């Protein structure tokens, strides 16, 4: 990006954060110890703010300073749009256990990895897999009931329940209690 495009991106970001937090330019200027005219010039992409100015603004807005650069890193981004009933349908087989899942999203950046799946498990004799990883996992039960192991704890999950966990601790479905158990799972981790 050129310097002028970076200044415009920083200014647009500042304006967005200021407005989303309910500040007018004068109130933000007062909280950050800069002039309202400087806030206006930054938001309009007319100046390149100093590091000390950005630091004062980040403190006043209670955001990390890097937030001002969110739209400056690249001229391209990826996105995935999966329509209803679509996605990549897969089956995972581990020993005698198997379950189906639909891959809804897989997004990898240099700093972050993100996956979203809808998993369907049927009641069966074979033991479901146990996972250990990095990052966090979010689960939302769409249908059925199951017992879920998380470290030494066992959690009874029912339709409508949600669960968020650090994936560093051993986790996985211990037992499917209904004929079918379907859940959305989202995993995010730093790379």
MOSULDA-V257059 format. One record per pair of residues at least 12 apart in sequence whose C-alpha atoms are under 8 Angstrom apart, sorted by sequence separation. I is the first residue (numbers start at 1). GAP is how many residues later the second one is. If there is no record, write none. Layout:
# MOSULDA-V257059
I_GAP + I_GAP
This chain:
# MOSULDA-V257059
89_12 + 90_12 + 103_12 + 104_12 + 105_12 + 145_12 + 146_12 + 89_13 + 90_13 + 103_13 + 104_13 + 145_13 + 25_14 + 54_14 + 88_14 + 89_14 + 103_14 + 104_14 + 144_14 + 145_14 + 25_15 + 87_15 + 88_15 + 102_15 + 103_15 + 143_15 + 144_15 + 87_16 + 88_16 + 101_16 + 102_16 + 141_16 + 143_16 + 87_17 + 101_17 + 102_17 + 141_17 + 142_17 + 143_17 + 86_18 + 87_18 + 101_18 + 141_18 + 142_18 + 151_18 + 34_19 + 100_19 + 101_19 + 141_19 + 150_19 + 151_19 + 99_20 + 100_20 + 140_20 + 141_20 + 150_20 + 151_20 + 99_21 + 100_21 + 140_21 + 141_21 + 149_21 + 150_21 + 82_22 + 99_22 + 140_22 + 149_22 + 150_22 + 33_23 + 82_23 + 98_23 + 99_23 + 139_23 + 140_23 + 148_23 + 149_23 + 32_24 + 138_24 + 139_24 + 148_24 + 149_24 + 32_25 + 80_25 + 138_25 + 139_25 + 148_25 + 149_25 + 138_26 + 147_26 + 148_26 + 32_27 + 97_27 + 137_27 + 138_27 + 146_27 + 147_27 + 148_27 + 14_28 + 15_28 + 32_28 + 79_28 + 97_28 + 136_28 + 137_28 + 146_28 + 147_28 + 14_29 + 28_29 + 31_29 + 97_29 + 136_29 + 137_29 + 146_29 + 147_29 + 13_30 + 96_30 + 97_30 + 98_30 + 136_30 + 137_30 + 146_30 + 147_30 + 11_31 + 12_31 + 95_31 + 96_31 + 97_31 + 135_31 + 136_31 + 145_31 + 146_31 + 10_32 + 11_32 + 12_32 + 28_32 + 97_32 + 134_32 + 135_32 + 145_32 + 146_32 + 10_33 + 11_33 + 12_33 + 28_33 + 134_33 + 135_33 + 144_33 + 145_33 + 8_34 + 11_34 + 94_34 + 133_34 + 134_34 + 144_34 + 7_35 + 8_35 + 10_35 + 94_35 + 132_35 + 133_35 + 144_35 + 145_35 + 146_35 + 8_36 + 9_36 + 131_36 + 132_36 + 133_36 + 144_36 + 145_36 + 8_37 + 132_37 + 143_37 + 144_37 + 7_38 + 8_38 + 132_38 + 143_38 + 144_38 + 7_39 + 131_39 + 132_39 + 142_39 + 143_39 + 5_40 + 7_40 + 21_40 + 130_40 + 131_40 + 141_40 + 142_40 + 143_40 + 4_41 + 7_41 + 130_41 + 131_41 + 141_41 + 142_41 + 130_42 + 141_42 + 142_42 + 18_43 + 129_43 + 130_43 + 140_43 + 141_43 + 17_44 + 128_44 + 129_44 + 139_44 + 140_44 + 128_45 + 139_45 + 140_45 + 128_46 + 138_46 + 139_46 + 127_47 + 128_47 + 138_47 + 139_47 + 127_48 + 137_48 + 138_48 + 137_49 + 138_49 + 137_50 + 136_51 + 137_51 + 123_52 + 124_52 + 135_52 + 136_52 + 123_53 + 135_53 + 136_53 + 13_54 + 14_54 + 122_54 + 123_54 + 135_54 + 13_55 + 121_55 + 123_55 + 134_55 + 135_55 + 13_56 + 122_56 + 123_56 + 134_56 + 13_57 + 122_57 + 123_57 + 10_58 + 13_58 + 122_58 + 123_58 + 10_59 + 121_59 + 122_59 + 9_60 + 120_60 + 121_60 + 10_61 + 120_61 + 121_61 + 9_62 + 10_62 + 120_62 + 9_63 + 119_63 + 120_63 + 118_64 + 119_64 + 118_65 + 119_65 + 6_66 + 118_66 + 119_66 + 5_67 + 117_67 + 118_67 + 116_68 + 117_68 + 116_69 + 117_69 + 116_70 + 1_71 + 115_71 + 116_71 + 114_72 + 115_72 + 1_73 + 114_73 + 115_73 + 1_74 + 114_74 + 113_75 + 114_75 + 112_76 + 113_76 + 112_77 + 113_77 + 112_78 + 113_78 + 111_79 + 112_79 + 111_80 + 110_81
